[in-house]
Amino acid sequence: MARNDELDNAAHGLAQLMLSVNGTPPDESECPWSMEIIGAILEDTAAVLKEKGYHICLPYYENDDTPCYTLDDCKHKECPLKSGKKEATENE
């Protein structure tokens, strides 16, 4: 969840920075916290990075069964979920 918060805050910060005029950030009414906007920024950023050949690791929840968004195409050698998915598939 901390990783989700970190990414959400960074996306909102980027939106504020892009809407800044002469170094002055917009006030809350001009750039409200909006998960619709934050989600779009994160999804578009992920798509650009993947298109350029970068592997991204989006958040996942460690304490329940919610999977990583990129688990199926994960190429990270030390992915903490990779072994769990492999074992689950073998046991099915």
Secondary structure, 3 states (H helix, E strand, C coil): CHHHHHHHHHHHHHHHHHHCECCECCCCCCCCCCHHHHHHHHHHHHHHHHHCCCCCCCCCCCCCCCCCCCHHHCCCCCCCCHHHHHHHHHHC
